[in-house]
Amino acid sequence: MVQSNAKNVEEYLDNLDEEKRNVISKVRDVILENLSEGYKESMNWGMISYEVPLTTYPDTYNDKPLMFAGLAAQKNHCSLYLTPVYQSEPLKRWLLKQFEKENKKLDMGKSCLRFKKIDDLPLKAVGELIKRITVQKFIDIYEESRK
């Protein structure tokens, strides 16, 4: 996995080639338009990260903010990490159904959606999923997954 040493999101985007910057920026716009209050956009894990700050939830297994979502440009594709999809089987099934409904080819790891073009993602569904999961709901999903 390619990781960036950028200090902030603007620097990260500036370091991408134009094609990847356009794709990442469009997905970022969808995330930001739908992101519930309380999450923080930052650079963490070498990518753009949407997190629950430690001031909100300090009881993490690694003493780092809970990563709700992440967005990265890799060498041969882009990645959208949706942590709650990994932690919640019903959310995963819902997302898979959205790919099927929109006739999109799914390329997914545990929480990572890999895509090359913006048309590879069901963006409306991604936005809906982001919007549905408030900080408290994400914390609940996280705590349930840790049992």
C-alpha positions in Angstrom: 0.0 0.0 0.0 1.3 3.4 -1.0 1.4 5.8 1.9 1.8 9.5 1.8 4.0 11.7 4.1 1.8 14.8 3.3 1.2 16.9 6.4 -2.4 17.9 5.3 -5.1 17.0 2.8 -4.3 19.9 0.4 -0.6 18.8 0.2 -1.8 15.2 -0.3 -4.0 16.2 -3.2 -1.3 18.5 -4.7 1.1 15.5 -4.8 -1.3 13.4 -6.9 -1.3 13.3 -10.7 -4.3 15.1 -12.2 -6.3 12.0 -13.0 -6.1 10.6 -9.5 -6.6 14.0 -7.9 -9.8 14.4 -9.8 -11.1 11.0 -8.8 -10.1 11.4 -5.1 -11.5 14.9 -5.0 -14.9 13.8 -6.2 -15.1 11.0 -3.7 -13.9 13.4 -1.0 -16.6 15.8 -1.9 -19.3 13.1 -1.5 -17.8 12.2 1.9 -17.7 15.8 3.1 -21.2 16.5 1.9 -22.6 13.6 3.9 -20.3 13.4 6.9 -22.0 13.7 10.2 -20.9 16.3 12.7 -18.2 15.2 15.1 -15.9 13.4 12.6 -12.6 15.1 11.7 -10.9 15.0 8.4 -7.1 14.6 8.7 -4.1 12.9 7.3 -3.4 9.6 9.2 -2.2 6.2 8.1 -0.7 7.8 5.0 -4.1 8.7 3.6 -7.0 11.1 4.0 -8.8 9.9 7.1 -12.2 10.6 8.6 -12.0 9.9 12.3 -13.6 10.1 15.7 -11.2 12.3 17.7 -9.7 10.9 20.8 -11.4 13.8 22.8 -14.7 12.2 21.8 -13.7 8.5 22.2 -10.4 7.8 23.9 -10.9 4.1 24.5 -9.4 2.7 21.3 -7.3 -0.4 21.1 -4.3 1.4 19.6 -4.6 4.8 21.3 -5.3 6.4 17.9 -8.5 8.0 16.7 -11.1 5.6 15.4 -11.0 5.6 11.6 -14.5 5.8 10.2 -13.4 6.1 6.6 -10.2 6.6 4.6 -9.4 7.7 1.1 -6.1 7.0 -0.8 -4.6 6.9 -4.2 -2.5 3.8 -4.7 -0.1 2.9 -7.5 -2.7 1.1 -9.7 -6.1 2.2 -8.2 -7.8 4.3 -5.6 -9.1 3.0 -2.3 -12.0 3.9 -0.1 -11.9 2.4 3.3 -15.3 2.1 5.1 -14.5 0.7 8.5 -18.1 0.2 9.6 -18.7 -2.1 6.6 -16.0 -4.4 8.0 -17.4 -4.3 11.5 -21.1 -4.7 10.6 -22.4 -7.6 8.5 -25.7 -5.8 7.8 -23.9 -2.7 6.5 -21.7 -4.9 4.3 -24.7 -6.7 2.8 -26.4 -3.4 2.2 -23.4 -2.0 0.4 -23.0 -5.2 -1.7 -26.6 -4.9 -2.8 -26.1 -1.3 -3.8 -23.2 -2.4 -6.1 -25.5 -5.0 -7.6 -28.4 -2.6 -8.1 -26.2 -0.1 -9.9 -24.5 -2.9 -11.9 -21.1 -1.9 -10.6 -18.3 -4.4 -10.4 -17.2 -4.9 -6.8 -13.5 -5.0 -6.0 -13.4 -5.2 -2.2 -11.2 -6.3 0.7 -12.4 -6.4 4.3 -13.3 -2.7 4.4 -11.5 -1.4 1.2 -13.3 -0.6 -2.0 -10.8 -0.5 -4.8 -11.6 1.6 -7.9 -9.9 3.2 -10.9 -12.6 5.6 -12.1 -15.3 7.5 -10.4 -17.9 5.5 -12.3 -16.7 2.3 -10.6 -18.3 3.4 -7.3 -22.0 3.7 -6.5 -21.4 7.3 -5.2 -25.0 7.9 -4.2 -24.9 4.8 -2.0 -21.5 5.7 -0.6 -22.9 9.1 0.4 -26.0 7.5 1.9 -23.8 5.1 4.0 -21.6 8.0 5.2 -24.7 10.0 6.1 -26.4 7.2 8.0 -23.6 6.6 10.5 -23.4 9.3 13.1 -20.4 9.3 15.4 -22.4 7.6 18.2 -23.7 4.9 15.8 -20.1 4.3 14.7 -18.9 4.0 18.2 -21.7 1.6 18.9 -20.7 -0.5 15.9 -17.0 -0.4 16.9 -17.8 -1.5 20.5 -20.1 -4.3 19.3 -17.3 -5.6 17.0 -14.8 -5.6 19.9 -16.9 -8.1 21.9 
